[in-house]
Amino acid sequence: MKIFVTGATGIIGRAVVRELLQQDHQVLGLARTEQSAQELRNIGVFPVSGSLGTPDVLLAMAQQADAVIHLGYPRDPADFPHADSLDALAVSALAKGIGDSGKPLLLTSGNSMFNMPLTPHPATKQPQAPVHLPHKSIQLANRLIAQDQPVALIHLAPVVLSAASSPLLQKLRHIALQKGTAAYLGTGQNI
């Protein structure tokens, strides 16, 4: 498959891209800078010049790809509302590019910044995220899911973002791969 990935040079993005390449997928990664583009080239990813603020590029890539994985998020702690709006613009462009083609759109962007209560329902059948949450892209994704679009919204625990630099998480990952399962205590809400 030809898979377009935003955030391909981020912590989560690098891990996802590595897995995709190991499965022999053709990966196209959004690159905001020449340094990011070179990093992508070095690992066998075709860089696409653009940013989350270039909806025309995102739309075109979503149309060309067989699947889209949106892992990027604008890092602007000084202006969170702007970053959130920019992310929503990106998700809108990606969703428009996919249209009703049936291609999958996987979103994780910004999910680690809030804590939604766990429910026994499958992720694609969750009710819409509470209105008080600031993430417009998550609310958009929930609307797309409600319209039976092939969108998957994944909530990552905040600890996932430091997996690359955490010796403890690296050890836990190694054990899980060795045993073929990942264990947790209690209900897993502490993960």
TIVO-2410 file (N, C-alpha, C; in nm, 3 decimals):
# residues 191
REC num residu      c1      c2      c3 atome chaine
REC   1      M   0.083  -0.119   0.000     N      A
REC   1      M   0.000   0.000   0.000    CA      A
REC   1      M   0.087   0.125   0.000     C      A
REC   2      K   0.036   0.229  -0.058     N      A
REC   2      K   0.100   0.360  -0.051    CA      A
REC   2      K   0.033   0.434   0.065     C      A
REC   3      I   0.113   0.466   0.168     N      A
REC   3      I   0.058   0.525   0.290    CA      A
REC   3      I   0.121   0.661   0.315     C      A
REC   4      F   0.037   0.762   0.331     N      A
REC   4      F   0.082   0.898   0.360    CA      A
REC   4      F   0.077   0.919   0.511     C      A
REC   5      V   0.189   0.967   0.567     N      A
REC   5      V   0.201   0.985   0.712    CA      A
REC   5      V   0.240   1.128   0.744     C      A
REC   6      T   0.163   1.193   0.831     N      A
REC   6      T   0.205   1.322   0.886    CA      A
REC   6      T   0.273   1.292   1.019     C      A
REC   7      G   0.367   1.376   1.058     N      A
REC   7      G   0.438   1.352   1.184    CA      A
REC   7      G   0.534   1.234   1.175     C      A
REC   8      A   0.579   1.201   1.055     N      A
REC   8      A   0.662   1.083   1.033    CA      A
REC   8      A   0.798   1.091   1.102     C      A
REC   9      T   0.845   1.210   1.135     N      A
REC   9      T   0.975   1.222   1.202    CA      A
REC   9      T   0.961   1.239   1.353     C      A
REC  10      G   0.839   1.234   1.404     N      A
REC  10      G   0.817   1.243   1.548    CA      A
REC  10      G   0.844   1.111   1.617     C      A
REC  11      I   0.832   1.109   1.748     N      A
REC  11      I   0.860   0.988   1.825    CA      A
REC  11      I   0.768   0.874   1.782     C      A
REC  12      I   0.639   0.899   1.779     N      A
REC  12      I   0.545   0.795   1.738    CA      A
REC  12      I   0.557   0.769   1.589     C      A
REC  13      G   0.572   0.876   1.511     N      A
REC  13      G   0.583   0.863   1.367    CA      A
REC  13      G   0.698   0.775   1.322     C      A
REC  14      R   0.815   0.792   1.385     N      A
REC  14      R   0.930   0.709   1.348    CA      A
REC  14      R   0.901   0.561   1.372     C      A
REC  15      A   0.836   0.530   1.483     N      A
REC  15      A   0.805   0.390   1.513    CA      A
REC  15      A   0.703   0.334   1.413     C      A
REC  16      V   0.602   0.413   1.381     N      A
REC  16      V   0.500   0.368   1.285    CA      A
REC  16      V   0.561   0.349   1.147     C      A
REC  17      V   0.641   0.445   1.104     N      A
REC  17      V   0.705   0.437   0.972    CA      A
REC  17      V   0.795   0.314   0.964     C      A
REC  18      R   0.871   0.288   1.069     N      A
REC  18      R   0.958   0.170   1.071    CA      A
REC  18      R   0.875   0.042   1.049     C      A
REC  19      E   0.763   0.032   1.118     N      A
REC  19      E   0.676  -0.086   1.102    CA      A
REC  19      E   0.619  -0.094   0.960     C      A
REC  20      L   0.576   0.018   0.907     N      A
REC  20      L   0.520   0.019   0.771    CA      A
REC  20      L   0.624  -0.026   0.668     C      A
REC  21      L   0.746   0.024   0.682     N      A
REC  21      L   0.852  -0.013   0.589    CA      A
REC  21      L   0.886  -0.161   0.601     C      A
REC  22      Q   0.885  -0.213   0.724     N      A
REC  22      Q   0.913  -0.356   0.745    CA      A
REC  22      Q   0.806  -0.443   0.680     C      A
REC  23      Q   0.686  -0.389   0.664     N      A
REC  23      Q   0.577  -0.462   0.599    CA      A
REC  23      Q   0.572  -0.434   0.449     C      A
REC  24      D   0.679  -0.370   0.398     N      A
REC  24      D   0.694  -0.341   0.255    CA      A
REC  24      D   0.591  -0.245   0.197     C      A
REC  25      H   0.541  -0.154   0.281     N      A
REC  25      H   0.453  -0.049   0.230    CA      A
REC  25      H   0.539   0.064   0.173     C      A
REC  26      Q   0.484   0.135   0.076     N      A
REC  26      Q   0.548   0.256   0.026    CA      A
REC  26      Q   0.500   0.370   0.116     C      A
REC  27      V   0.594   0.438   0.181     N      A
REC  27      V   0.557   0.542   0.277    CA      A
REC  27      V   0.596   0.679   0.223     C      A
REC  28      L   0.501   0.771   0.228     N      A
REC  28      L   0.524   0.911   0.193    CA      A
REC  28      L   0.506   0.991   0.321     C      A
REC  29      G   0.605   1.071   0.356     N      A
REC  29      G   0.598   1.145   0.482    CA      A
REC  29      G   0.599   1.295   0.461     C      A
REC  30      L   0.512   1.364   0.533     N      A
REC  30      L   0.507   1.510   0.527    CA      A
REC  30      L   0.634   1.567   0.591     C      A
REC  31      A   0.702   1.656   0.520     N      A
REC  31      A   0.826   1.716   0.570    CA      A
REC  31      A   0.816   1.868   0.565     C      A
REC  32      R   0.825   1.928   0.682     N      A
REC  32      R   0.816   2.074   0.693    CA      A
REC  32      R   0.948   2.141   0.656     C      A
REC  33      T   1.059   2.073   0.682     N      A
REC  33      T   1.192   2.130   0.658    CA      A
REC  33      T   1.275   2.035   0.572     C      A
REC  34      E   1.383   2.088   0.517     N      A
REC  34      E   1.474   2.005   0.439    CA      A
REC  34      E   1.542   1.902   0.529     C      A
REC  35      Q   1.568   1.938   0.653     N      A
REC  35      Q   1.628   1.844   0.748    CA      A
REC  35      Q   1.535   1.723   0.769     C      A
REC  36      S   1.406   1.749   0.786     N      A
REC  36      S   1.309   1.640   0.801    CA      A
REC  36      S   1.301   1.557   0.672     C      A
REC  37      A   1.303   1.625   0.558     N      A
REC  37      A   1.298   1.554   0.430    CA      A
REC  37      A   1.418   1.460   0.416     C      A
REC  38      Q   1.536   1.508   0.454     N      A
REC  38      Q   1.656   1.424   0.445    CA      A
REC  38      Q   1.648   1.307   0.542     C      A
REC  39      E   1.597   1.332   0.661     N      A
REC  39      E   1.580   1.223   0.759    CA      A
REC  39      E   1.488   1.115   0.702     C      A
REC  40      L   1.381   1.157   0.636     N      A
REC  40      L   1.288   1.061   0.576    CA      A
REC  40      L   1.355   0.984   0.462     C      A
REC  41      R   1.426   1.056   0.376     N      A
REC  41      R   1.496   0.990   0.264    CA      A
REC  41      R   1.593   0.884   0.317     C      A
REC  42      N   1.664   0.917   0.425     N      A
REC  42      N   1.764   0.827   0.481    CA      A
REC  42      N   1.706   0.693   0.526     C      A
REC  43      I   1.579   0.690   0.559     N      A
REC  43      I   1.519   0.564   0.605    CA      A
REC  43      I   1.428   0.501   0.499     C      A
REC  44      G   1.425   0.558   0.380     N      A
REC  44      G   1.349   0.499   0.271    CA      A
REC  44      G   1.208   0.551   0.254     C      A
REC  45      V   1.181   0.668   0.311     N      A
REC  45      V   1.049   0.731   0.299    CA      A
REC  45      V   1.058   0.842   0.194     C      A
REC  46      F   0.956   0.852   0.110     N      A
REC  46      F   0.951   0.960   0.012    CA      A
REC  46      F   0.898   1.085   0.081     C      A
REC  47      P   0.980   1.192   0.090     N      A
REC  47      P   0.934   1.314   0.157    CA      A
REC  47      P   0.840   1.396   0.069     C      A
REC  48      V   0.739   1.453   0.133     N      A
REC  48      V   0.643   1.541   0.067    CA      A
REC  48      V   0.655   1.677   0.134     C      A
REC  49      S   0.697   1.778   0.060     N      A
REC  49      S   0.715   1.912   0.117    CA      A
REC  49      S   0.580   1.973   0.152     C      A
REC  50      G   0.569   2.018   0.275     N      A
REC  50      G   0.446   2.081   0.321    CA      A
REC  50      G   0.439   2.081   0.472     C      A
REC  51      S   0.326   2.122   0.522     N      A
REC  51      S   0.304   2.127   0.667    CA      A
REC  51      S   0.156   2.106   0.694     C      A
REC  52      L   0.119   2.104   0.820     N      A
REC  52      L  -0.023   2.091   0.854    CA      A
REC  52      L  -0.100   2.214   0.810     C      A
REC  53      G  -0.027   2.321   0.778     N      A
REC  53      G  -0.089   2.445   0.731    CA      A
REC  53      G  -0.095   2.456   0.580     C      A
REC  54      T  -0.070   2.346   0.509     N      A
REC  54      T  -0.082   2.346   0.362    CA      A
REC  54      T  -0.191   2.246   0.322     C      A
REC  55      P  -0.317   2.286   0.337     N      A
REC  55      P  -0.427   2.193   0.312    CA      A
REC  55      P  -0.430   2.139   0.169     C      A
REC  56      D  -0.383   2.218   0.072     N      A
REC  56      D  -0.382   2.169  -0.067    CA      A
REC  56      D  -0.290   2.048  -0.083     C      A
REC  57      V  -0.175   2.052  -0.015     N      A
REC  57      V  -0.081   1.939  -0.019    CA      A
REC  57      V  -0.143   1.817   0.050     C      A
REC  58      L  -0.202   1.839   0.167     N      A
REC  58      L  -0.263   1.729   0.242    CA      A
REC  58      L  -0.377   1.665   0.162     C      A
REC  59      L  -0.460   1.747   0.102     N      A
REC  59      L  -0.571   1.696   0.021    CA      A
REC  59      L  -0.519   1.612  -0.095     C      A
REC  60      A  -0.419   1.664  -0.166     N      A
REC  60      A  -0.364   1.592  -0.281    CA      A
REC  60      A  -0.302   1.458  -0.239     C      A
REC  61      M  -0.231   1.457  -0.128     N      A
REC  61      M  -0.168   1.334  -0.083    CA      A
REC  61      M  -0.272   1.232  -0.036     C      A
REC  62      A  -0.377   1.279   0.028     N      A
REC  62      A  -0.484   1.188   0.071    CA      A
REC  62      A  -0.553   1.126  -0.050     C      A
REC  63      Q  -0.564   1.203  -0.159     N      A
REC  63      Q  -0.624   1.150  -0.281    CA      A
REC  63      Q  -0.534   1.045  -0.345     C      A
REC  64      Q  -0.402   1.066  -0.339     N      A
REC  64      Q  -0.307   0.975  -0.404    CA      A
REC  64      Q  -0.279   0.849  -0.324     C      A
REC  65      A  -0.284   0.858  -0.192     N      A
REC  65      A  -0.247   0.746  -0.106    CA      A
REC  65      A  -0.360   0.643  -0.095     C      A
REC  66      D  -0.322   0.523  -0.054     N      A
REC  66      D  -0.420   0.418  -0.027    CA      A
REC  66      D  -0.472   0.427   0.117     C      A
REC  67      A  -0.395   0.493   0.203     N      A
REC  67      A  -0.433   0.511   0.343    CA      A
REC  67      A  -0.358   0.632   0.396     C      A
REC  68      V  -0.413   0.693   0.501     N      A
REC  68      V  -0.351   0.811   0.563    CA      A
REC  68      V  -0.341   0.788   0.713     C      A
REC  69      I  -0.223   0.819   0.768     N      A
REC  69      I  -0.203   0.814   0.912    CA      A
REC  69      I  -0.160   0.953   0.956     C      A
REC  70      H  -0.243   1.018   1.035     N      A
REC  70      H  -0.215   1.155   1.080    CA      A
REC  70      H  -0.161   1.151   1.223     C      A
REC  71      L  -0.029   1.172   1.235     N      A
REC  71      L   0.038   1.169   1.364    CA      A
REC  71      L   0.095   1.305   1.402     C      A
REC  72      G   0.092   1.400   1.311     N      A
REC  72      G   0.149   1.532   1.337    CA      A
REC  72      G   0.058   1.617   1.423     C      A
REC  73      Y   0.119   1.709   1.494     N      A
REC  73      Y   0.042   1.807   1.570    CA      A
REC  73      Y   0.127   1.932   1.584     C      A
REC  74      P   0.072   2.050   1.557     N      A
REC  74      P   0.151   2.173   1.568    CA      A
REC  74      P   0.193   2.195   1.713     C      A
REC  75      R   0.319   2.216   1.733     N      A
REC  75      R   0.369   2.240   1.869    CA      A
REC  75      R   0.376   2.390   1.893     C      A
REC  76      D   0.274   2.441   1.955     N      A
REC  76      D   0.272   2.583   1.988    CA      A
REC  76      D   0.202   2.603   2.122     C      A
REC  77      P   0.273   2.570   2.233     N      A
REC  77      P   0.210   2.582   2.364    CA      A
REC  77      P   0.168   2.724   2.397     C      A
REC  78      A   0.228   2.821   2.331     N      A
REC  78      A   0.193   2.961   2.358    CA      A
REC  78      A   0.059   2.998   2.297     C      A
REC  79      D   0.016   2.923   2.196     N      A
REC  79      D  -0.110   2.954   2.128    CA      A
REC  79      D  -0.183   2.825   2.094     C      A
REC  80      F  -0.231   2.757   2.197     N      A
REC  80      F  -0.298   2.630   2.178    CA      A
REC  80      F  -0.421   2.641   2.087     C      A
REC  81      P  -0.505   2.744   2.101     N      A
REC  81      P  -0.622   2.752   2.012    CA      A
REC  81      P  -0.582   2.756   1.864     C      A
REC  82      H  -0.474   2.827   1.832     N      A
REC  82      H  -0.428   2.830   1.692    CA      A
REC  82      H  -0.379   2.692   1.649     C      A
REC  83      A  -0.301   2.627   1.734     N      A
REC  83      A  -0.250   2.494   1.702    CA      A
REC  83      A  -0.365   2.396   1.681     C      A
REC  84      D  -0.466   2.406   1.766     N      A
REC  84      D  -0.582   2.317   1.756    CA      A
REC  84      D  -0.658   2.343   1.626     C      A
REC  85      S  -0.675   2.470   1.590     N      A
REC  85      S  -0.743   2.504   1.465    CA      A
REC  85      S  -0.665   2.455   1.344     C      A
REC  86      L  -0.532   2.467   1.350     N      A
REC  86      L  -0.447   2.421   1.241    CA      A
REC  86      L  -0.459   2.269   1.225     C      A
REC  87      D  -0.462   2.198   1.337     N      A
REC  87      D  -0.477   2.053   1.332    CA      A
REC  87      D  -0.613   2.015   1.272     C      A
REC  88      A  -0.717   2.086   1.311     N      A
REC  88      A  -0.850   2.059   1.256    CA      A
REC  88      A  -0.853   2.087   1.105     C      A
REC  89      L  -0.784   2.191   1.061     N      A
REC  89      L  -0.774   2.222   0.919    CA      A
REC  89      L  -0.706   2.106   0.845     C      A
REC  90      A  -0.601   2.052   0.905     N      A
REC  90      A  -0.529   1.940   0.844    CA      A
REC  90      A  -0.619   1.817   0.834     C      A
REC  91      V  -0.690   1.785   0.941     N      A
REC  91      V  -0.779   1.669   0.940    CA      A
REC  91      V  -0.891   1.688   0.837     C      A
REC  92      S  -0.943   1.809   0.827     N      A
REC  92      S  -1.048   1.838   0.728    CA      A
REC  92      S  -0.996   1.815   0.586     C      A
REC  93      A  -0.875   1.862   0.559     N      A
REC  93      A  -0.816   1.844   0.425    CA      A
REC  93      A  -0.793   1.697   0.395     C      A
REC  94      L  -0.742   1.623   0.493     N      A
REC  94      L  -0.718   1.480   0.473    CA      A
REC  94      L  -0.849   1.406   0.449     C      A
REC  95      A  -0.950   1.438   0.529     N      A
REC  95      A  -1.081   1.373   0.514    CA      A
REC  95      A  -1.144   1.407   0.379     C      A
REC  96      K  -1.130   1.532   0.336     N      A
REC  96      K  -1.184   1.573   0.206    CA      A
REC  96      K  -1.111   1.499   0.094     C      A
REC  97      G  -0.980   1.483   0.108     N      A
REC  97      G  -0.902   1.412   0.007    CA      A
REC  97      G  -0.942   1.267  -0.006     C      A
REC  98      I  -0.974   1.206   0.105     N      A
REC  98      I  -1.018   1.067   0.104    CA      A
REC  98      I  -1.160   1.057   0.052     C      A
REC  99      G  -1.242   1.156   0.089     N      A
REC  99      G  -1.381   1.158   0.043    CA      A
REC  99      G  -1.455   1.031   0.082     C      A
REC 100      D  -1.531   0.978  -0.012     N      A
REC 100      D  -1.605   0.854   0.016    CA      A
REC 100      D  -1.539   0.734  -0.051     C      A
REC 101      S  -1.407   0.741  -0.068     N      A
REC 101      S  -1.332   0.635  -0.135    CA      A
REC 101      S  -1.322   0.506  -0.054     C      A
REC 102      G  -1.346   0.516   0.075     N      A
REC 102      G  -1.331   0.398   0.161    CA      A
REC 102      G  -1.190   0.378   0.212     C      A
REC 103      K  -1.100   0.467   0.175     N      A
REC 103      K  -0.962   0.458   0.225    CA      A
REC 103      K  -0.961   0.489   0.375     C      A
REC 104      P  -0.877   0.421   0.450     N      A
REC 104      P  -0.873   0.447   0.594    CA      A
REC 104      P  -0.796   0.574   0.629     C      A
REC 105      L  -0.844   0.642   0.733     N      A
REC 105      L  -0.778   0.759   0.791    CA      A
REC 105      L  -0.760   0.729   0.939     C      A
REC 106      L  -0.636   0.720   0.983     N      A
REC 106      L  -0.604   0.690   1.122    CA      A
REC 106      L  -0.554   0.817   1.189     C      A
REC 107      L  -0.616   0.854   1.301     N      A
REC 107      L  -0.579   0.977   1.372    CA      A
REC 107      L  -0.535   0.945   1.514     C      A
REC 108      T  -0.424   1.005   1.556     N      A
REC 108      T  -0.384   0.998   1.697    CA      A
REC 108      T  -0.350   1.136   1.748     C      A
REC 109      S  -0.341   1.231   1.661     N      A
REC 109      S  -0.290   1.363   1.693    CA      A
REC 109      S  -0.358   1.428   1.812     C      A
REC 110      G  -0.277   1.469   1.910     N      A
REC 110      G  -0.328   1.544   2.024    CA      A
REC 110      G  -0.403   1.463   2.127     C      A
REC 111      N  -0.422   1.335   2.104     N      A
REC 111      N  -0.502   1.255   2.196    CA      A
REC 111      N  -0.440   1.238   2.332     C      A
REC 112      S  -0.310   1.247   2.342     N      A
REC 112      S  -0.247   1.223   2.470    CA      A
REC 112      S  -0.260   1.342   2.564     C      A
REC 113      M  -0.320   1.450   2.519     N      A
REC 113      M  -0.326   1.571   2.600    CA      A
REC 113      M  -0.451   1.579   2.686     C      A
REC 114      F  -0.537   1.480   2.680     N      A
REC 114      F  -0.653   1.479   2.768    CA      A
REC 114      F  -0.682   1.335   2.808     C      A
REC 115      N  -0.766   1.317   2.907     N      A
REC 115      N  -0.794   1.184   2.958    CA      A
REC 115      N  -0.942   1.155   2.945     C      A
REC 116      M  -0.980   1.080   2.842     N      A
REC 116      M  -1.121   1.043   2.826    CA      A
REC 116      M  -1.149   0.921   2.911     C      A
REC 117      P  -1.267   0.912   2.970     N      A
REC 117      P  -1.300   0.794   3.049    CA      A
REC 117      P  -1.309   0.670   2.960     C      A
REC 118      L  -1.266   0.557   3.014     N      A
REC 118      L  -1.273   0.433   2.939    CA      A
REC 118      L  -1.416   0.380   2.941     C      A
REC 119      T  -1.457   0.321   2.831     N      A
REC 119      T  -1.589   0.260   2.825    CA      A
REC 119      T  -1.574   0.122   2.761     C      A
REC 120      P  -1.673   0.036   2.777     N      A
REC 120      P  -1.662  -0.099   2.720    CA      A
REC 120      P  -1.692  -0.105   2.570     C      A
REC 121      H  -1.717   0.008   2.505     N      A
REC 121      H  -1.754   0.009   2.364    CA      A
REC 121      H  -1.631   0.011   2.274     C      A
REC 122      P  -1.637  -0.050   2.156     N      A
REC 122      P  -1.526  -0.039   2.060    CA      A
REC 122      P  -1.501   0.108   2.025     C      A
REC 123      A  -1.377   0.140   1.994     N      A
REC 123      A  -1.339   0.280   1.968    CA      A
REC 123      A  -1.423   0.343   1.858     C      A
REC 124      T  -1.458   0.266   1.756     N      A
REC 124      T  -1.534   0.325   1.646    CA      A
REC 124      T  -1.681   0.345   1.681     C      A
REC 125      K  -1.724   0.296   1.795     N      A
REC 125      K  -1.862   0.311   1.836    CA      A
REC 125      K  -1.876   0.403   1.957     C      A
REC 126      Q  -1.767   0.470   1.993     N      A
REC 126      Q  -1.771   0.562   2.107    CA      A
REC 126      Q  -1.862   0.679   2.076     C      A
REC 127      P  -1.931   0.731   2.176     N      A
REC 127      P  -2.005   0.854   2.153    CA      A
REC 127      P  -1.907   0.968   2.128     C      A
REC 128      Q  -1.956   1.077   2.077     N      A
REC 128      Q  -1.871   1.192   2.048    CA      A
REC 128      Q  -1.798   1.237   2.174     C      A
REC 129      A  -1.673   1.281   2.156     N      A
REC 129      A  -1.594   1.330   2.269    CA      A
REC 129      A  -1.669   1.444   2.337     C      A
REC 130      P  -1.655   1.456   2.469     N      A
REC 130      P  -1.723   1.564   2.540    CA      A
REC 130      P  -1.691   1.700   2.478     C      A
REC 131      V  -1.790   1.786   2.473     N      A
REC 131      V  -1.778   1.915   2.406    CA      A
REC 131      V  -1.671   2.004   2.470     C      A
REC 132      H  -1.647   1.989   2.599     N      A
REC 132      H  -1.551   2.076   2.666    CA      A
REC 132      H  -1.407   2.049   2.625     C      A
REC 133      L  -1.382   1.939   2.556     N      A
REC 133      L  -1.245   1.911   2.514    CA      A
REC 133      L  -1.206   2.008   2.403     C      A
REC 134      P  -1.082   2.055   2.406     N      A
REC 134      P  -1.043   2.157   2.310    CA      A
REC 134      P  -1.004   2.106   2.171     C      A
REC 135      H  -0.994   1.977   2.151     N      A
REC 135      H  -0.940   1.926   2.026    CA      A
REC 135      H  -1.046   1.918   1.916     C      A
REC 136      K  -1.043   2.016   1.827     N      A
REC 136      K  -1.139   2.021   1.717    CA      A
REC 136      K  -1.124   1.903   1.623     C      A
REC 137      S  -1.000   1.856   1.603     N      A
REC 137      S  -0.979   1.744   1.511    CA      A
REC 137      S  -1.043   1.617   1.564     C      A
REC 138      I  -1.045   1.600   1.695     N      A
REC 138      I  -1.108   1.482   1.754    CA      A
REC 138      I  -1.259   1.490   1.735     C      A
REC 139      Q  -1.314   1.607   1.754     N      A
REC 139      Q  -1.457   1.625   1.733    CA      A
REC 139      Q  -1.493   1.600   1.587     C      A
REC 140      L  -1.409   1.646   1.495     N      A
REC 140      L  -1.430   1.621   1.352    CA      A
REC 140      L  -1.423   1.472   1.323     C      A
REC 141      A  -1.324   1.405   1.381     N      A
REC 141      A  -1.311   1.260   1.360    CA      A
REC 141      A  -1.435   1.187   1.409     C      A
REC 142      N  -1.486   1.227   1.523     N      A
REC 142      N  -1.607   1.163   1.575    CA      A
REC 142      N  -1.726   1.184   1.482     C      A
REC 143      R  -1.735   1.301   1.420     N      A
REC 143      R  -1.843   1.326   1.324    CA      A
REC 143      R  -1.827   1.236   1.200     C      A
REC 144      L  -1.702   1.220   1.154     N      A
REC 144      L  -1.676   1.133   1.039    CA      A
REC 144      L  -1.711   0.988   1.071     C      A
REC 145      I  -1.675   0.945   1.192     N      A
REC 145      I  -1.708   0.808   1.234    CA      A
REC 145      I  -1.859   0.790   1.235     C      A
REC 146      A  -1.930   0.890   1.286     N      A
REC 146      A  -2.077   0.883   1.291    CA      A
REC 146      A  -2.137   0.874   1.150     C      A
REC 147      Q  -2.064   0.924   1.050     N      A
REC 147      Q  -2.111   0.919   0.911    CA      A
REC 147      Q  -2.061   0.792   0.840     C      A
REC 148      D  -2.011   0.696   0.920     N      A
REC 148      D  -1.961   0.569   0.868    CA      A
REC 148      D  -1.840   0.584   0.776     C      A
REC 149      Q  -1.762   0.689   0.796     N      A
REC 149      Q  -1.636   0.703   0.723    CA      A
REC 149      Q  -1.534   0.610   0.787     C      A
REC 150      P  -1.439   0.556   0.709     N      A
REC 150      P  -1.340   0.464   0.765    CA      A
REC 150      P  -1.230   0.540   0.842     C      A
REC 151      V  -1.269   0.598   0.954     N      A
REC 151      V  -1.177   0.676   1.037    CA      A
REC 151      V  -1.157   0.601   1.167     C      A
REC 152      A  -1.032   0.589   1.210     N      A
REC 152      A  -1.002   0.529   1.340    CA      A
REC 152      A  -0.937   0.636   1.425     C      A
REC 153      L  -0.985   0.651   1.546     N      A
REC 153      L  -0.932   0.750   1.639    CA      A
REC 153      L  -0.871   0.673   1.755     C      A
REC 154      I  -0.740   0.689   1.775     N      A
REC 154      I  -0.670   0.614   1.878    CA      A
REC 154      I  -0.627   0.708   1.989     C      A
REC 155      H  -0.662   0.671   2.112     N      A
REC 155      H  -0.621   0.748   2.229    CA      A
REC 155      H  -0.493   0.685   2.283     C      A
REC 156      L  -0.385   0.762   2.282     N      A
REC 156      L  -0.258   0.715   2.335    CA      A
REC 156      L  -0.236   0.773   2.473     C      A
REC 157      A  -0.196   0.688   2.566     N      A
REC 157      A  -0.165   0.737   2.700    CA      A
REC 157      A  -0.044   0.829   2.692     C      A
REC 158      P  -0.037   0.934   2.776     N      A
REC 158      P   0.074   1.028   2.770    CA      A
REC 158      P   0.211   0.962   2.780     C      A
REC 159      V   0.221   0.851   2.848     N      A
REC 159      V   0.350   0.786   2.865    CA      A
REC 159      V   0.406   0.737   2.732     C      A
REC 160      V   0.322   0.713   2.633     N      A
REC 160      V   0.367   0.665   2.503    CA      A
REC 160      V   0.463   0.764   2.438     C      A
REC 161      L   0.441   0.890   2.460     N      A
REC 161      L   0.522   0.992   2.393    CA      A
REC 161      L   0.668   0.990   2.436     C      A
REC 162      S   0.699   0.931   2.550     N      A
REC 162      S   0.838   0.928   2.594    CA      A
REC 162      S   0.898   0.789   2.580     C      A
REC 163      A   0.834   0.700   2.506     N      A
REC 163      A   0.879   0.562   2.494    CA      A
REC 163      A   1.020   0.551   2.438     C      A
REC 164      A   1.056   0.639   2.345     N      A
REC 164      A   1.187   0.630   2.282    CA      A
REC 164      A   1.300   0.660   2.379     C      A
REC 165      S   1.274   0.740   2.481     N      A
REC 165      S   1.380   0.778   2.572    CA      A
REC 165      S   1.367   0.715   2.710     C      A
REC 166      S   1.267   0.632   2.731     N      A
REC 166      S   1.244   0.573   2.862    CA      A
REC 166      S   1.299   0.431   2.869     C      A
REC 167      P   1.404   0.409   2.949     N      A
REC 167      P   1.458   0.273   2.964    CA      A
REC 167      P   1.352   0.175   3.017     C      A
REC 168      L   1.266   0.223   3.108     N      A
REC 168      L   1.162   0.137   3.163    CA      A
REC 168      L   1.066   0.092   3.054     C      A
REC 169      L   1.020   0.186   2.971     N      A
REC 169      L   0.927   0.150   2.865    CA      A
REC 169      L   0.992   0.061   2.760     C      A
REC 170      Q   1.120   0.084   2.732     N      A
REC 170      Q   1.190  -0.002   2.638    CA      A
REC 170      Q   1.198  -0.144   2.692     C      A
REC 171      K   1.223  -0.157   2.822     N      A
REC 171      K   1.230  -0.290   2.885    CA      A
REC 171      K   1.092  -0.357   2.881     C      A
REC 172      L   0.987  -0.282   2.914     N      A
REC 172      L   0.852  -0.339   2.910    CA      A
REC 172      L   0.815  -0.383   2.769     C      A
REC 173      R   0.854  -0.305   2.670     N      A
REC 173      R   0.828  -0.341   2.530    CA      A
REC 173      R   0.900  -0.470   2.495     C      A
REC 174      H   1.026  -0.481   2.537     N      A
REC 174      H   1.106  -0.601   2.510    CA      A
REC 174      H   1.039  -0.724   2.572     C      A
REC 175      I   0.995  -0.712   2.696     N      A
REC 175      I   0.929  -0.824   2.764    CA      A
REC 175      I   0.799  -0.861   2.691     C      A
REC 176      A   0.722  -0.760   2.652     N      A
REC 176      A   0.595  -0.787   2.582    CA      A
REC 176      A   0.620  -0.859   2.450     C      A
REC 177      L   0.721  -0.818   2.377     N      A
REC 177      L   0.753  -0.884   2.251    CA      A
REC 177      L   0.800  -1.027   2.275     C      A
REC 178      Q   0.879  -1.046   2.380     N      A
REC 178      Q   0.930  -1.178   2.415    CA      A
REC 178      Q   0.817  -1.273   2.455     C      A
REC 179      K   0.724  -1.224   2.536     N      A
REC 179      K   0.615  -1.307   2.589    CA      A
REC 179      K   0.495  -1.315   2.494     C      A
REC 180      G   0.489  -1.224   2.398     N      A
REC 180      G   0.376  -1.223   2.307    CA      A
REC 180      G   0.252  -1.155   2.361     C      A
REC 181      T   0.265  -1.087   2.474     N      A
REC 181      T   0.153  -1.016   2.534    CA      A
REC 181      T   0.206  -0.905   2.624     C      A
REC 182      A   0.128  -0.801   2.639     N      A
REC 182      A   0.164  -0.692   2.729    CA      A
REC 182      A   0.069  -0.699   2.848     C      A
REC 183      A   0.125  -0.703   2.967     N      A
REC 183      A   0.044  -0.713   3.088    CA      A
REC 183      A   0.035  -0.578   3.156     C      A
REC 184      Y  -0.070  -0.560   3.234     N      A
REC 184      Y  -0.086  -0.438   3.312    CA      A
REC 184      Y  -0.161  -0.473   3.439     C      A
REC 185      L  -0.150  -0.387   3.539     N      A
REC 185      L  -0.216  -0.408   3.666    CA      A
REC 185      L  -0.352  -0.340   3.668     C      A
REC 186      G  -0.447  -0.403   3.735     N      A
REC 186      G  -0.578  -0.342   3.750    CA      A
REC 186      G  -0.651  -0.327   3.618     C      A
REC 187      T  -0.717  -0.215   3.603     N      A
REC 187      T  -0.799  -0.191   3.484    CA      A
REC 187      T  -0.720  -0.133   3.368     C      A
REC 188      G  -0.594  -0.095   3.393     N      A
REC 188      G  -0.513  -0.036   3.288    CA      A
REC 188      G  -0.525   0.114   3.277     C      A
REC 189      Q  -0.605   0.176   3.364     N      A
REC 189      Q  -0.623   0.320   3.357    CA      A
REC 189      Q  -0.497   0.396   3.400     C      A
REC 190      N  -0.402   0.327   3.461     N      A
REC 190      N  -0.279   0.392   3.503    CA      A
REC 190      N  -0.172   0.392   3.395     C      A
REC 191      I  -0.204   0.336   3.281     N      A
REC 191      I  -0.105   0.326   3.173    CA      A
REC 191      I  -0.110   0.449   3.086     C      A
***
